[in-house]
Amino acid sequence: MLRLAAASLAGTAIEFYDFFVYGTAAALVLGPLFFPTFSPVAGTLAAFGTFGVGFVARPLGSVLFGHIGDRHGRRPVLVASLLLTGASTVAVGCVPTYDSIGVAAPLLLVALRFLQGLGLGGEWGGAVLLTAEHAPAGRRGLWSSFPQIGPSVGFLLANGVVLALSASLSEAQFAQWGWRVPFWMAGVLALAGLWLRSSLTESPRFLEIDDHARVPLAEVVRDHWRLVLLTAGALAIGYAIFYAVSTWSLAYGTERLGVDRGVMLSCIMAAVVVKGALTPLAALLGDRYGRRPLCLAGCAAAVLWMFPMVALLATGEPLPMFLGFLGAMIAFITMFAVIAAYLPELYEPRVRCTGAAVGYNLGGVVGGALTPIAATALAEQGGRVPWGVAAYLTAVGLLSLGCFALLPETRPVPVAAAEPASG
């Protein structure tokens, strides 16, 4: 289990590195480089628009790779999704800017971002299911939380590289070629991930299935459409929190508040470090007290924290900003640490890869794709403290709270009875 969990963590870290490095670049440099004819605010909105394309592609990726995972196994999904995401990320680093090839530059950017999202849409379902379906029922939450640590590691790696380049290069050098380096690094990371995953065994739950779904998506839509919509709505606040902190606040702090790029990145990264460290602890609580109580508690905390978080961000001071981000990340991980166990347990094994991944990634469209765009537009209409952003995030949190309240508990009796422990 430890080797399997470590390989899943490393794989999700690499895939989310690819996804997050684009978000950081969108907040810092993609607007002026690929949309130079726009005003600064419009350029940032356009860059965040290309960022959102990745989220739109993720549910499509979950359908494509979910079909493979439910029909042919979880393991092939991990290899194919990693190759697709890695190759498209490296290609982003090679796209000429608007000054070189005109309108073809942003079009290429959108196409490659779409492929990135397509690959990541398959990654989460494959990595989580392979770990969750190997894990003993009583510790499924703990072992399944390892892939959930991967996004924290990927985010820290992506932003650490950007921070190091920002510190060592001039503004002109970073804008000219320095921003491309993190994208090129994705190729090396993808090769490392493929090596780590080459020895993984197929999920025992998949091997036990006698009647594989012919068209998994059709079964999910027919029999589980309500569950998919509820999980998408429930997870929206987690995505909204994460990308409000990691992407929108980075652009807002550097452009509107005049905070140094390195200071903003350091505050965000420090909060993400704590989030990653708390993930196994929250997962253990989920194994003990249930998935749903943790999700409800985290979602309620998020609803209560959005206005204080925005007020602390608006100070432009490192410590208050860090505390604002930290509170948001603790609320986020209280929910998302148990999601990797919770979502698969909600679906029967024959359609689990499709159902869990589609619900997870649809939540990303609602919460992740729209938040940087909506927050940028709302902040432009307000004063120094963007209360409109806080109101938007609170509204998303209330939607998610209602959806979590309508979802059933899955731990421990239904899982223990239906799926005896293995491994």
Backbone hydrogen bonds, N-H to C=O, Kabsch-Sander energy under -0.5 kcal/mol:
donor,donor_aa,acceptor,acceptor_aa,energy
5,A,1,M,-3.1
6,A,2,L,-2.4
7,A,3,R,-2.2
8,S,4,L,-2.2
9,L,5,A,-2.5
10,A,6,A,-2.5
11,G,7,A,-2.2
12,T,8,S,-2.6
13,A,9,L,-2.4
14,I,10,A,-2.1
15,E,11,G,-2.4
16,F,12,T,-2.8
17,Y,13,A,-1.8
18,D,14,I,-1.9
19,F,15,E,-1.6
20,F,16,F,-3.1
21,V,17,Y,-2.5
22,Y,18,D,-0.8
23,G,19,F,-1.1
24,T,20,F,-2.3
25,A,21,V,-2.0
26,A,22,Y,-2.7
27,A,23,G,-1.8
28,L,24,T,-1.5
29,V,25,A,-2.8
30,L,25,A,-2.3
31,G,26,A,-0.5
33,L,29,V,-1.7
34,F,30,L,-2.6
35,F,31,G,-2.3
38,F,35,F,-1.6
43,G,39,S,-3.3
44,T,40,P,-2.0
45,L,41,V,-2.5
46,A,42,A,-2.5
47,A,43,G,-2.4
48,F,44,T,-2.6
49,G,45,L,-1.6
50,T,46,A,-1.9
51,F,47,A,-1.8
52,G,48,F,-2.2
53,V,49,G,-1.1
54,G,50,T,-0.7
54,G,51,F,-0.9
55,F,51,F,-0.6
55,F,52,G,-0.6
56,V,52,G,-1.8
57,A,53,V,-2.0
58,R,54,G,-1.1
60,L,56,V,-0.6
61,G,57,A,-2.4
62,S,58,R,-2.3
63,V,59,P,-1.8
64,L,60,L,-2.5
65,F,61,G,-3.1
66,G,62,S,-1.4
67,H,63,V,-1.9
68,I,64,L,-1.4
69,G,65,F,-2.9
70,D,66,G,-2.6
71,R,67,H,-1.9
72,H,68,I,-3.4
73,G,68,I,-0.8
73,G,69,G,-0.6
77,V,73,G,-0.5
78,L,74,R,-1.0
78,L,75,R,-0.7
79,V,75,R,-1.2
80,A,76,P,-2.2
81,S,77,V,-2.5
82,L,78,L,-1.4
83,L,79,V,-2.1
84,L,80,A,-2.2
85,T,81,S,-2.4
86,G,82,L,-2.4
87,A,83,L,-2.3
88,S,84,L,-2.1
89,T,85,T,-1.9
90,V,86,G,-2.1
91,A,87,A,-1.9
92,V,88,S,-1.5
93,G,89,T,-1.3
94,C,91,A,-1.5
95,V,91,A,-0.6
95,V,92,V,-1.2
98,Y,33,L,-1.9
100,S,97,T,-1.2
101,I,97,T,-1.9
102,G,98,Y,-2.2
104,A,101,I,-1.2
105,A,102,G,-1.9
107,L,103,V,-1.4
108,L,104,A,-2.5
109,L,105,A,-2.1
110,V,106,P,-2.3
111,A,107,L,-2.1
112,L,108,L,-2.5
113,R,109,L,-2.3
114,F,110,V,-2.1
115,L,111,A,-1.8
116,Q,112,L,-2.3
117,G,113,R,-2.3
118,L,114,F,-2.2
119,G,115,L,-2.2
120,L,116,Q,-2.4
121,G,117,G,-2.2
122,G,118,L,-0.8
122,G,119,G,-0.8
123,E,119,G,-1.6
124,W,120,L,-1.5
126,G,122,G,-1.9
127,A,123,E,-2.7
128,V,124,W,-2.5
129,L,125,G,-2.1
130,L,126,G,-2.1
131,T,127,A,-1.5
132,A,128,V,-3.4
133,E,129,L,-2.8
134,H,131,T,-0.8
135,A,131,T,-1.3
139,R,136,P,-1.4
140,R,137,A,-1.1
143,W,139,R,-2.3
144,S,140,R,-2.4
145,S,141,G,-0.9
145,S,142,L,-0.8
146,F,143,W,-1.2
148,Q,144,S,-0.6
149,I,145,S,-0.9
149,I,146,F,-1.2
150,G,146,F,-0.9
152,S,149,I,-0.6
153,V,149,I,-2.0
154,G,150,G,-3.1
155,F,151,P,-2.6
156,L,152,S,-2.5
157,L,153,V,-2.5
158,A,154,G,-2.6
159,N,155,F,-2.7
160,G,156,L,-2.3
161,V,157,L,-2.1
162,V,158,A,-1.9
163,L,159,N,-2.7
164,A,160,G,-2.4
165,L,161,V,-2.4
166,S,162,V,-2.6
167,A,163,L,-2.0
168,S,164,A,-1.5
169,L,165,L,-1.9
174,F,170,S,-2.7
175,A,171,E,-2.3
176,Q,172,A,-2.1
177,W,173,Q,-2.7
178,G,173,Q,-2.4
179,W,174,F,-2.1
180,R,177,W,-1.3
181,V,177,W,-0.7
181,V,178,G,-0.9
183,F,180,R,-0.6
184,W,180,R,-1.9
185,M,181,V,-2.0
186,A,182,P,-0.6
186,A,183,F,-0.9
187,G,184,W,-1.5
188,V,184,W,-0.6
189,L,185,M,-2.0
190,A,186,A,-2.4
191,L,187,G,-1.7
192,A,188,V,-1.9
193,G,189,L,-2.4
194,L,190,A,-2.3
195,W,191,L,-1.9
196,L,192,A,-2.0
197,R,193,G,-2.0
198,S,194,L,-0.8
198,S,195,W,-0.6
199,S,196,L,-0.5
200,L,197,R,-1.2
207,L,203,S,-1.7
208,E,204,P,-1.1
209,I,205,R,-0.6
209,I,206,F,-1.2
212,H,210,D,-0.7
213,A,350,R,-0.6
218,A,215,V,-0.6
219,E,215,V,-1.6
220,V,216,P,-2.4
221,V,217,L,-2.8
222,R,218,A,-2.2
223,D,219,E,-3.0
224,H,220,V,-2.3
225,W,221,V,-0.5
228,V,224,H,-2.3
229,L,225,W,-2.2
230,L,226,R,-2.4
231,T,227,L,-2.5
232,A,228,V,-2.3
233,G,229,L,-2.4
234,A,230,L,-2.5
235,L,231,T,-2.2
236,A,232,A,-0.8
237,I,234,A,-0.5
239,Y,235,L,-1.6
240,A,236,A,-2.6
241,I,237,I,-2.8
242,F,238,G,-2.4
243,Y,239,Y,-2.5
244,A,240,A,-1.8
245,V,241,I,-2.2
246,S,242,F,-3.0
247,T,243,Y,-1.4
248,W,243,Y,-2.4
249,S,244,A,-2.3
251,A,247,T,-1.8
252,Y,248,W,-3.0
253,G,249,S,-2.9
254,T,250,L,-1.8
255,E,251,A,-2.5
256,R,252,Y,-1.8
257,L,252,Y,-1.6
259,V,253,G,-2.8
264,M,260,D,-2.3
265,L,261,R,-2.5
266,S,262,G,-2.2
267,C,263,V,-2.3
268,I,264,M,-2.3
269,M,265,L,-2.8
270,A,266,S,-2.3
271,A,267,C,-1.6
272,V,268,I,-1.9
273,V,269,M,-2.1
274,V,270,A,-1.6
275,K,271,A,-2.1
276,G,272,V,-2.7
277,A,273,V,-2.2
278,L,274,V,-2.0
279,T,275,K,-0.8
279,T,276,G,-0.6
282,A,278,L,-2.5
283,A,279,T,-2.1
284,L,280,P,-2.3
285,L,281,L,-1.9
286,G,282,A,-1.8
287,D,283,A,-1.9
288,R,284,L,-1.7
289,Y,285,L,-3.4
290,G,286,G,-1.6
294,L,290,G,-0.8
295,C,291,R,-2.1
296,L,292,R,-2.7
297,A,293,P,-2.4
298,G,294,L,-2.6
299,C,295,C,-2.3
300,A,296,L,-2.4
301,A,297,A,-2.3
302,A,298,G,-2.0
303,V,299,C,-2.2
304,L,300,A,-1.9
305,W,301,A,-1.3
306,M,302,A,-1.2
309,M,305,W,-2.6
310,V,306,M,-2.1
311,A,307,F,-2.1
312,L,308,P,-2.4
313,L,309,M,-2.3
314,A,310,V,-2.1
315,T,311,A,-0.5
315,T,312,L,-0.9
316,G,313,L,-1.7
321,M,317,E,-2.3
322,F,318,P,-2.7
323,L,319,L,-2.5
324,G,320,P,-2.3
325,F,321,M,-2.6
326,L,322,F,-2.9
327,G,323,L,-2.2
328,A,324,G,-1.6
329,M,325,F,-2.5
330,I,326,L,-2.3
331,A,327,G,-1.9
332,F,328,A,-2.3
333,I,329,M,-2.5
334,T,330,I,-1.6
335,M,331,A,-1.0
335,M,332,F,-0.7
336,F,332,F,-2.6
337,A,333,I,-2.0
338,V,335,M,-1.0
339,I,335,M,-0.6
340,A,336,F,-0.6
341,A,338,V,-0.9
342,Y,338,V,-2.7
343,L,339,I,-2.5
345,E,341,A,-1.5
346,L,342,Y,-0.9
346,L,343,L,-1.0
347,Y,344,P,-1.2
351,V,348,E,-1.6
352,R,349,P,-0.7
355,G,351,V,-2.8
356,A,352,R,-2.2
357,A,353,C,-1.1
358,V,354,T,-2.7
359,G,355,G,-2.1
360,Y,356,A,-2.2
361,N,357,A,-2.4
362,L,358,V,-2.3
363,G,359,G,-1.5
364,G,360,Y,-0.7
365,V,361,N,-1.1
366,V,362,L,-1.9
367,G,363,G,-2.8
368,G,364,G,-1.7
369,A,364,G,-2.0
370,L,365,V,-0.9
371,T,367,G,-0.6
373,I,369,A,-0.5
374,A,370,L,-3.3
375,A,371,T,-3.2
376,T,372,P,-1.9
377,A,373,I,-2.2
378,L,374,A,-2.7
379,A,375,A,-2.7
380,E,376,T,-1.4
381,Q,377,A,-0.8
381,Q,378,L,-0.7
382,G,378,L,-0.7
382,G,379,A,-0.6
383,G,385,V,-0.6
387,W,385,V,-2.1
389,V,386,P,-1.1
390,A,386,P,-1.2
391,A,387,W,-2.5
392,Y,388,G,-2.3
393,L,389,V,-2.5
394,T,390,A,-2.3
395,A,391,A,-2.2
396,V,392,Y,-2.1
397,G,393,L,-2.2
398,L,394,T,-2.2
399,L,395,A,-2.0
400,S,396,V,-2.4
401,L,397,G,-2.4
402,G,398,L,-2.1
403,C,399,L,-1.8
404,F,400,S,-2.9
405,A,401,L,-2.0
406,L,402,G,-0.9
406,L,403,C,-0.6
407,L,403,C,-0.7
407,L,404,F,-1.0
415,V,410,T,-1.0
416,A,412,P,-2.6
417,A,413,V,-2.4
418,A,414,P,-2.1
419,E,415,V,-2.9
